[in-house]
């Protein structure tokens, strides 16, 4: 069974930094893309950043220039470096992995809480 596990969520002051990490177990394949999504209370889940197998990346406009997504050295790992954090970055952050084989197969972690306090 494929499992994605996030770590690194924490309470941080405005302007601070955090690194989120996501590790995968049980996968005999490599994801075609991995990404981070977030969901704030009362809001829908939104894309934060994606990194593809060719290392190309996409970011939400709200995090461009502040967040960086990177693949880890281990297979199917991904990190999110978050700088200059703002209160509106407060959310549960979810790791996502996509495998494009006989369709689009998505896998999700359980989420990690990031709280930015002012």
Phi, psi and omega per residue, in radians:
X1 nan 2.286 -3.127
X2 -1.390 2.244 3.106
X3 -2.290 2.351 3.040
X4 -1.935 2.302 -3.098
X5 -2.218 2.114 3.114
X6 -1.595 2.691 3.035
X7 -2.624 2.835 3.048
X8 1.870 -0.170 3.119
X9 -1.125 2.581 -3.063
X10 -2.904 3.072 2.994
X11 -1.653 2.239 -3.077
X12 -2.443 2.674 3.130
X13 -1.377 2.739 3.047
X14 -0.950 2.363 -3.126
X15 1.535 -0.117 -3.125
X16 -1.399 -3.084 -3.095
X17 -2.294 2.665 3.042
X18 -2.538 2.677 2.993
X19 -2.109 2.116 3.024
X20 -1.693 2.519 3.110
X21 -2.266 2.638 3.123
X22 -2.380 2.195 3.099
X23 -2.085 2.607 -3.090
X24 -2.070 2.433 3.018
X25 -2.210 2.711 3.049
X26 1.417 0.071 -3.121
X27 -1.715 2.188 3.085
X28 -1.619 0.126 -3.099
X29 -2.289 2.947 3.036
X30 -1.801 2.396 3.086
X31 -1.139 2.518 3.058
X32 -1.335 -0.527 3.031
X33 -2.634 2.668 3.036
X34 -2.315 2.631 -3.088
X35 -2.720 3.055 3.066
X36 -2.136 2.348 3.044
X37 -2.158 2.845 3.087
X38 -2.491 2.700 3.113
X39 -2.423 2.044 3.083
X40 -1.581 2.759 -3.136
X41 -0.971 2.273 3.107
X42 1.353 0.084 -3.122
X43 -2.117 2.851 3.103
X44 -1.437 2.766 3.114
X45 -1.156 2.385 -3.117
X46 -2.280 2.665 3.094
X47 -1.210 2.386 3.019
X48 -1.836 -0.956 -3.099
X49 -2.802 2.602 3.097
X50 -2.326 2.508 2.993
X51 -2.230 2.290 -3.084
X52 -1.665 3.052 -3.087
X53 -1.143 -0.395 3.082
X54 -1.589 0.186 3.116
X55 1.250 0.158 3.000
X56 -1.239 2.655 -3.054
X57 -2.305 2.726 3.011
X58 -2.397 2.473 -3.112
X59 -2.259 2.611 2.946
X60 -1.154 2.531 -3.119
X61 -0.990 -0.584 -3.058
X62 -1.205 -0.279 -3.095
X63 -2.048 -0.084 -3.125
X64 -1.010 2.333 -3.136
X65 1.509 -0.212 3.136
X66 -2.004 -0.606 -3.094
X67 -1.905 2.584 3.059
X68 -2.339 2.262 3.078
X69 -1.805 2.474 -3.118
X70 -2.611 2.524 3.042
X71 -1.329 2.522 3.057
X72 -1.462 3.000 3.115
X73 -1.220 -0.622 3.111
X74 -1.334 2.634 -3.141
X75 -1.039 2.434 3.053
X76 1.014 0.663 2.983
X77 -2.057 2.616 -3.123
X78 -2.593 2.563 -3.133
X79 -2.177 2.702 3.046
X80 -2.288 1.963 3.081
X81 -1.592 2.124 -3.079
X82 -2.047 2.061 3.110
X83 -1.999 2.858 3.070
X84 0.869 0.867 -3.046
X85 -1.159 2.520 -3.116
X86 -2.099 2.754 3.105
X87 -0.961 -0.585 -3.132
X88 -1.262 -0.095 3.019
X89 -1.447 -0.134 3.120
X90 -1.079 2.166 -3.094
X91 -3.114 2.974 2.898
X92 -1.530 2.218 -3.110
X93 -1.784 2.262 -3.089
X94 -2.007 2.393 3.029
X95 -1.550 2.493 -3.105
X96 -2.336 2.416 3.035
X97 -2.225 2.400 -3.115
X98 -2.125 2.276 3.031
X99 -2.076 2.149 -3.140
X100 -1.741 1.595 -3.133
X101 -2.634 2.043 -3.029
X102 0.935 0.755 -3.107
X103 1.984 -3.013 -3.133
X104 -1.787 2.085 -3.136
X105 -1.980 2.132 -3.094
X106 -1.962 2.517 3.120
X107 -2.276 2.482 -3.069
X108 -2.255 2.561 2.963
X109 -1.496 3.128 -3.096
X110 -1.481 -0.283 3.098
X111 1.776 2.678 3.070
X112 -2.389 2.386 -3.039
X113 -1.451 2.259 3.000
X114 -2.057 2.153 3.120
X115 -2.161 2.186 3.136
X116 -1.928 2.036 -3.079
X117 -1.834 2.533 3.103
X118 -1.787 nan nan
